[in-house]
Amino acid sequence: MALSEDDERRVEGELLRMTTELRDRPSQEKEDRIGVEIGLLPEEERAFVPTALLRLLVRDREGRMDELEPQGEPLPRRRFRHFR
C-alpha cells in the first residue's frame, strides 16, 4: 500500500525536524537517535525515507525549505553532568 500525499509530507516534515536538529550541533548521539527513530517507523514509511531525504536535498538546493513545516517532537536533550 502506497503512502498518501499527506503521509509523505508528514514523513518529510519529521525528517526535516531530525536533520535540522542534527545541523544545529552535530553529534554521534544525535545521528544514532535519528537512526533509531527511522527504525521505529512503520515499514511503508521507512521505505519512503530515502525518497524524502532526496526531496529535502532538492528543496534545500532550490531554497524552498519554507514550503515544509517540521513535524513531531524534538529529540530529547542530553543532560550534561559536571564532574567535581
Contacts in CASP RR format, 6 or more apart in sequence:
PFRMAT RR
TARGET T0000
AUTHOR 0000-0000-0000
METHOD contacts of the structure
MODEL  1
MALSEDDERRVEGELLRMTTELRDRPSQEKEDRIGVEIGLLPEEERAFVP
TALLRLLVRDREGRMDELEPQGEPLPRRRFRHFR
1 44 0 8 1.000
2 44 0 8 1.000
3 11 0 8 1.000
3 44 0 8 1.000
3 45 0 8 1.000
3 48 0 8 1.000
7 45 0 8 1.000
8 48 0 8 1.000
8 52 0 8 1.000
9 68 0 8 1.000
10 71 0 8 1.000
11 41 0 8 1.000
11 45 0 8 1.000
11 48 0 8 1.000
11 49 0 8 1.000
11 52 0 8 1.000
12 52 0 8 1.000
12 55 0 8 1.000
12 56 0 8 1.000
12 68 0 8 1.000
13 68 0 8 1.000
13 69 0 8 1.000
13 70 0 8 1.000
13 71 0 8 1.000
13 72 0 8 1.000
14 37 0 8 1.000
14 70 0 8 1.000
14 71 0 8 1.000
14 72 0 8 1.000
15 49 0 8 1.000
15 52 0 8 1.000
15 53 0 8 1.000
15 56 0 8 1.000
16 56 0 8 1.000
16 65 0 8 1.000
16 68 0 8 1.000
16 69 0 8 1.000
16 70 0 8 1.000
16 71 0 8 1.000
17 70 0 8 1.000
17 71 0 8 1.000
17 72 0 8 1.000
17 74 0 8 1.000
18 34 0 8 1.000
18 37 0 8 1.000
18 75 0 8 1.000
19 34 0 8 1.000
19 53 0 8 1.000
19 56 0 8 1.000
20 70 0 8 1.000
21 30 0 8 1.000
21 74 0 8 1.000
21 75 0 8 1.000
22 30 0 8 1.000
22 31 0 8 1.000
22 34 0 8 1.000
29 78 0 8 1.000
30 75 0 8 1.000
33 75 0 8 1.000
33 76 0 8 1.000
34 75 0 8 1.000
38 46 0 8 1.000
38 49 0 8 1.000
39 46 0 8 1.000
41 49 0 8 1.000
56 65 0 8 1.000
56 68 0 8 1.000
59 65 0 8 1.000
59 67 0 8 1.000
59 68 0 8 1.000
END
